């Protein structure tokens, strides 16, 4: 009996250790939607404020170490927008294999952090929009100058 209880506790801990973070397949900024919601494509939301989030240095170090001087990836996030115009229930909905690579997980985290800082405006009475999607094309250019040193440029775009 003690073995069964220990195994159940171990499995519960393992399930909890997987995490809620978007880069591990979880939901970031969890919010309970109200009963009445609006599909995002019908909400008429407009982006009114965009946050600036610096790309983490370790991402640049990976590209420098691997000598990958140009790299591009599309990351797709789904989210809801509350009456305050802020995104919630942010989740990664792109290819699952992107979450198997450490640097891509960091890029998913980077895109989610950018999205959390956005503010959307409602055309009329604020409501709660569900199932919005945003694609983030992350483009990294590593530019070498004549001395051999380099600089990483983030030319990410939202679409």
N, C-alpha and C positions, 0 to 999 in steps of 0.2 A: 504494500500500500504506500509506503514511504517513497518507493521508487517512482510510482505513478505520479504522486504529487510533485516530486522533484522534477520529473520530466515535463509536467504541465507548466510548472513555474519557469523552467528553462525555455520552453517554447514561447511562453508569453513574453519573456525578456527578449528573446530573439526577434519576435515580431515587433516589439517596441524599439529595438535597436536599429531597425531598418530605417526609420525616420520619416518625418512628415515633410521634409524639405523638397522643394520642387526638383532639385537636381538628383534626388534619389527616387523619383517617381511619386512623390507625395503632393500635397496641396499646400501652397504658401498663402498666408493671410486668410485663413479659413473664416468664412462668414456663413451664417444660416440664412438662406434666402427666405423672404416673406412668402405668404401664400400667393399673392398676386405678383407675377413677373412679366417681363416683356422680352421677346426674343431680341437679341442684340441687333440683328439686321433691320428690325422695325423701330428701334429706339431713336434713331437719328442723332446719335452721340457725335460730338465734335471734340477733338483733342484741344484743350485750352492751355495746358501747362505741361512741360516736359522736364523731367529731372536730369541732372548731369550725374552720372556715376562713372568714376574712373575705372578703366579696365585694370584688373589686378596684375601686378608686376609678374607674378609667377606664370601667367599665360604667355607673356612676352619671353620669359626665360625658356619656356618649353620650345617655342618656335625658334629661338636663337640656338638652343642646344641641338635641336633636331635639324638645323639648317633648312628649315622650311621658310622660305622668304616671302611667299605669297600663299594665302590660304583663305578659303571662303566657305561659309557654311550657312545654311538656312535653319533657323530654330523657330519652331511654332509653339506659341503659348496660347492656352485658352484661359478665359477669366470671366468674371461677372463684374458689373459696375453698379455700385450702390447709389442711393439718392444724393450722396455727398460728392459723387463724381469720381470716387477712388476705386481702383480695381481690388477685387478680392477673389478668393478661391482660384488662385493662379496655379495652373498646372501645365506641365510639358506634354504636348500631344504629338511630337515628332517621332521619328524612328527610334524605337527603344534601344537600339544598339548605340546611340549617342550617349546614353547614360552609363555605358560600360567603360568609357574612356575618361580618365581623370580630367584632362584638359577640357574636353567637351562638357563634362558636368560643370566645370567652373564657368564655361561660357553660358550654359543654361542658367546658372546662378546669377551671372552678370546681367543677362537679359531680364530675368525676373526682378532683380533689384531695380533696374531701370523702369520697368513697368509699374512697380509699386509706387514710384514717385510721380506717376502721371496723374493728371486731373482731366476728366472729361466733362463737357458741358451738356446739359439737357436742353432740347429745343423748346420744351414747354414744362409741364409739371414733372418734377423729378420722380423717377420710379426706380425699379430694380431690373437691370438688364442681365440676361443670362446667355451663356455660350458665345461670348465674343471671342474672336481669334485675332491674334497679331503675329505676323511673321517678322522675324528679325534676321536680316542678312548680316552676318558678322564677317567683315573683311579685314584681314590683317595683312599689312604690307610691311615688310622689314626692309628698310632702305639703307643700303651701305654707302658710306661716303668714301672719299679717296684715302682716308687714313685707316679704313678697315673697321672702324667702329660703326655701330648701327643705331637706328632709332625705330621704334615700333609705332606705327600709325594705325589707329582704329578708325576705319571708315564705315562703321556700322550704319545701317539704315533700317528704318521701320517701314513696313509696307502693309 
